[in-house]
Amino acid sequence: MRKTIVAGNWKMNMDLEEGLSLARSLDQYFRNTPSGKTEVIICTPFIHLTGVSDIIKGGSIKLGAQNCASEVSGAFTGEVSASMIKSTGAEYVIIGHSERRSYYHEDNDMLSKKTGIALDTGLNVIFCCGEVKDEREAGVHFNIVKCQLEEGLFNLDAEKMEKIIIAYEPVWAIGTGLTATPEQAQEMHKHIRSLVRDKYGNSVSDNMTILYGGSCKPSNAAEIFSNPDVDGGLIGGASLKKDDFVAIVEAG
């Protein structure tokens, strides 16, 4: 049985005390009200990782980072390595988020390298893929996602692929107020699972968690998550509000 996961991506929001306060609130809630079959992950800015790790220790919430360096170590001022992330107690890292691809020009080769380093360090990877509005309107969205997966992930062997969570981001639905319809989400998630099946077989594909990330909120989460190939969500803005994030988790 594949996991149902709701992962919060805080992006570049909240100073240290604000972040720790939200983590305390979420930790207290989920200790008192277990999330059932849904695994909860919060992916925080780097400066929050150690403090949040201390807060959630012994609870059910898992911790992740939003990015990692493309090198193992060395003279790379300002970068944060996978091993540094691992040392904070984090278990996950987001790689290939649309904002990293767009704003920082991270291509599939770089993301493949980051993924390999993260896995070798013992982190689980939430690997993002998805098309922009022009690609969707041109009808090439399936090919775009296929290319992102083939060049970014499909060099991995089956054992490592089992440590990957794929997050589908319709980029045109992030921060725009637009949301993919449940039918559009299911269509792409089914496509992604079929690509994994063709490469790695039924066992890997059937057990792979594929998340939806694109303006998911309490009002639409249950409908999106009800699709057979949608296994939860990668949540942006709504993860910054305890009540909204809890409602999305409970929709899983």
C-alpha positions as CSV (number, residue, x, y, z in Angstrom):
1,M,0.0,0.0,0.0
2,R,1.4,3.4,-1.0
3,K,1.5,6.2,1.6
4,T,-0.9,9.1,1.6
5,I,1.2,12.2,2.3
6,V,0.4,15.9,2.9
7,A,3.6,18.0,2.8
8,G,3.7,21.7,3.6
9,N,6.1,23.8,1.7
10,W,6.6,27.0,3.7
11,K,8.7,28.6,1.0
12,M,10.5,31.8,2.0
13,N,8.0,32.8,4.8
14,M,8.1,33.4,8.5
15,D,11.1,34.4,10.6
16,L,12.5,31.9,13.1
17,E,10.1,32.5,16.0
18,E,7.1,32.6,13.7
19,G,8.1,29.3,12.2
20,L,8.8,27.6,15.6
21,S,5.5,28.9,16.8
22,L,3.6,27.3,13.9
23,A,5.6,24.0,14.3
24,R,4.6,23.9,18.0
25,S,1.0,24.4,17.2
26,L,1.0,21.7,14.5
27,D,2.9,19.3,16.7
28,Q,0.5,19.8,19.6
29,Y,-2.5,19.2,17.4
30,F,-1.2,16.0,15.8
31,R,-0.1,14.5,19.1
32,N,-3.6,15.0,20.4
33,T,-5.4,14.2,17.1
34,P,-3.5,11.6,15.1
35,S,-3.5,12.1,11.3
36,G,-4.6,8.5,10.7
37,K,-3.2,7.0,7.5
38,T,-1.9,10.4,6.2
39,E,1.8,11.1,6.8
40,V,2.4,14.8,7.6
41,I,5.7,16.5,6.4
42,I,6.6,20.1,6.9
43,C,9.3,21.5,4.6
44,T,10.8,24.6,6.2
45,P,13.4,27.2,5.4
46,F,16.9,26.1,6.3
47,I,17.1,28.3,9.4
48,H,14.1,26.6,10.9
49,L,15.2,23.0,10.5
50,T,17.1,22.4,13.8
51,G,14.6,24.2,16.0
52,V,11.6,22.5,14.3
53,S,13.3,19.1,14.6
54,D,13.6,19.6,18.3
55,I,10.0,20.5,18.6
56,I,8.5,17.6,16.6
57,K,10.9,14.9,18.0
58,G,8.9,12.0,19.2
59,G,5.7,13.1,17.4
60,S,4.2,12.1,14.1
61,I,5.2,15.0,11.9
62,K,8.2,14.5,9.6
63,L,10.6,17.2,8.6
64,G,12.0,18.3,5.2
65,A,14.0,21.0,3.5
66,Q,13.0,22.8,0.3
67,N,16.2,22.4,-1.6
68,C,19.8,21.2,-1.4
69,A,23.1,21.9,-3.0
70,S,24.2,20.2,-6.2
71,E,27.6,19.4,-4.6
72,V,28.5,17.2,-1.7
73,S,30.7,19.8,0.1
74,G,33.4,22.4,-0.6
75,A,33.9,26.1,-1.5
76,F,30.3,26.9,-2.4
77,T,29.5,29.9,-0.3
78,G,25.8,30.2,0.7
79,E,24.9,26.6,-0.3
80,V,23.5,24.0,2.1
81,S,24.4,20.4,1.5
82,A,22.3,17.3,1.8
83,S,24.4,16.0,4.6
84,M,23.9,19.3,6.5
85,I,20.2,18.9,6.1
86,K,20.3,15.3,7.2
87,S,22.3,16.3,10.3
88,T,19.4,18.5,11.5
89,G,17.1,15.5,11.8
90,A,15.3,16.2,8.5
91,E,14.2,13.1,6.5
92,Y,13.0,14.7,3.3
93,V,14.1,17.3,0.7
94,I,12.1,18.9,-2.1
95,I,14.0,18.9,-5.4
96,G,13.0,20.5,-8.7
97,H,10.2,22.8,-7.4
98,S,8.9,24.9,-10.2
99,E,10.2,28.0,-8.6
100,R,13.7,26.6,-8.5
101,R,13.4,25.6,-12.2
102,S,12.1,29.0,-13.2
103,Y,13.8,31.6,-11.0
104,Y,17.2,29.8,-10.6
105,H,17.3,28.0,-13.9
106,E,17.8,24.5,-12.5
107,D,17.7,22.1,-15.4
108,N,17.0,18.3,-15.4
109,D,20.7,17.4,-15.3
110,M,21.3,19.5,-12.2
111,L,18.1,18.1,-10.5
112,S,19.2,14.5,-11.3
113,K,22.6,15.3,-9.7
114,K,20.9,16.8,-6.6
115,T,18.6,13.8,-6.4
116,G,21.4,11.3,-6.4
117,I,23.3,13.2,-3.7
118,A,20.3,13.5,-1.5
119,L,19.5,9.8,-1.8
120,D,23.1,8.8,-1.1
121,T,22.9,10.9,2.0
122,G,19.9,9.1,3.3
123,L,17.2,11.7,2.5
124,N,13.9,10.9,0.8
125,V,13.2,13.1,-2.2
126,I,10.0,14.9,-3.1
127,F,10.7,15.4,-6.8
128,C,8.6,18.0,-8.6
129,C,7.5,18.1,-12.2
130,G,4.9,20.0,-14.1
131,E,4.1,22.3,-17.1
132,V,3.6,26.0,-17.5
133,K,0.5,27.6,-19.0
134,D,1.9,27.9,-22.5
135,E,2.9,24.2,-22.5
136,R,-0.6,23.2,-21.3
137,E,-2.3,25.3,-23.9
138,A,0.0,23.9,-26.6
139,G,-1.0,20.4,-25.7
140,V,2.6,19.3,-24.9
141,H,2.1,18.9,-21.1
142,F,2.4,15.1,-21.1
143,N,5.6,15.3,-23.1
144,I,7.1,18.0,-20.8
145,V,6.4,15.9,-17.7
146,K,7.8,12.8,-19.4
147,C,11.0,14.6,-20.2
148,Q,11.4,16.0,-16.7
149,L,11.0,12.5,-15.2
150,E,13.2,10.7,-17.7
151,E,16.0,13.2,-17.4
152,G,15.7,13.9,-13.8
153,L,14.8,10.6,-12.2
154,F,14.9,7.6,-14.5
155,N,18.7,7.1,-14.2
156,L,17.9,5.7,-10.7
157,D,17.7,2.0,-10.0
158,A,14.5,0.5,-8.7
159,E,15.7,0.4,-5.1
160,K,16.5,4.2,-5.1
161,M,13.3,5.0,-7.0
162,E,11.3,3.5,-4.1
163,K,12.6,6.4,-2.0
164,I,11.1,9.0,-4.4
165,I,7.8,10.9,-4.0
166,I,6.7,12.6,-7.1
167,A,4.8,15.9,-6.8
168,Y,2.9,17.1,-9.9
169,E,2.7,20.9,-10.1
170,P,0.6,22.4,-12.8
171,V,2.7,25.6,-12.7
172,W,-0.1,27.6,-14.1
173,A,-2.1,26.9,-11.0
174,I,0.5,28.0,-8.4
175,G,-0.2,31.3,-6.7
176,T,-2.6,32.3,-9.6
177,G,-5.9,31.3,-8.0
178,L,-6.3,28.7,-10.7
179,T,-6.5,25.0,-9.8
180,A,-6.4,22.0,-12.0
181,T,-9.8,20.2,-12.1
182,P,-9.9,16.9,-10.3
183,E,-10.1,15.3,-13.7
184,Q,-7.0,17.2,-14.9
185,A,-5.1,16.2,-11.8
186,Q,-6.1,12.5,-12.1
187,E,-5.2,12.5,-15.8
188,M,-1.7,13.7,-15.2
189,H,-1.1,11.5,-12.1
190,K,-2.2,8.5,-14.1
191,H,0.2,9.4,-16.8
192,I,3.0,9.8,-14.3
193,R,2.3,6.4,-12.8
194,S,2.2,4.8,-16.2
195,L,5.6,6.2,-17.0
196,V,7.0,4.8,-13.8
197,R,5.4,1.5,-14.5
198,D,6.8,1.3,-18.0
199,K,10.3,2.0,-16.6
200,Y,10.3,0.1,-13.3
201,G,7.3,-2.3,-13.3
202,N,4.1,-2.6,-11.3
203,S,5.6,-3.0,-7.8
204,V,7.4,0.4,-7.9
205,S,4.6,2.3,-9.7
206,D,1.8,0.8,-7.5
207,N,3.7,1.8,-4.3
208,M,4.8,5.2,-5.4
209,T,3.2,8.2,-3.8
210,I,2.3,11.0,-6.2
211,L,1.2,14.3,-4.8
212,Y,-0.7,17.2,-6.3
213,G,0.7,20.7,-5.8
214,G,-1.2,23.6,-7.2
215,S,-3.4,25.9,-5.1
216,C,-4.8,23.0,-3.0
217,K,-6.9,24.3,-0.2
218,P,-9.4,23.1,2.4
219,S,-12.3,23.7,0.0
220,N,-11.0,21.4,-2.8
221,A,-8.6,19.0,-1.1
222,A,-11.0,16.2,-0.5
223,E,-12.3,16.2,-4.1
224,I,-8.7,16.2,-5.6
225,F,-7.5,13.6,-3.1
226,S,-10.4,11.3,-4.0
227,N,-8.8,10.5,-7.3
228,P,-7.3,7.0,-7.5
229,D,-3.8,8.2,-8.5
230,V,-3.6,11.2,-6.3
231,D,-2.0,10.3,-3.0
232,G,-2.1,13.6,-1.2
233,G,-0.7,17.1,-1.7
234,L,2.3,19.4,-1.7
235,I,0.8,22.5,0.0
236,G,2.2,26.0,-0.4
237,G,0.3,29.0,1.0
238,A,-2.3,27.0,2.9
239,S,0.5,25.3,4.9
240,L,1.3,28.6,6.6
241,K,-2.1,28.6,8.5
242,K,-2.5,25.9,11.0
243,D,-6.3,25.4,10.6
244,D,-6.1,25.3,6.8
245,F,-3.2,22.8,6.8
246,V,-4.9,20.6,9.4
247,A,-8.1,20.6,7.3
248,I,-6.2,19.6,4.2
249,V,-4.4,16.8,6.1
250,E,-7.8,15.6,7.4
251,A,-9.2,15.6,3.8
252,G,-6.6,12.9,3.0
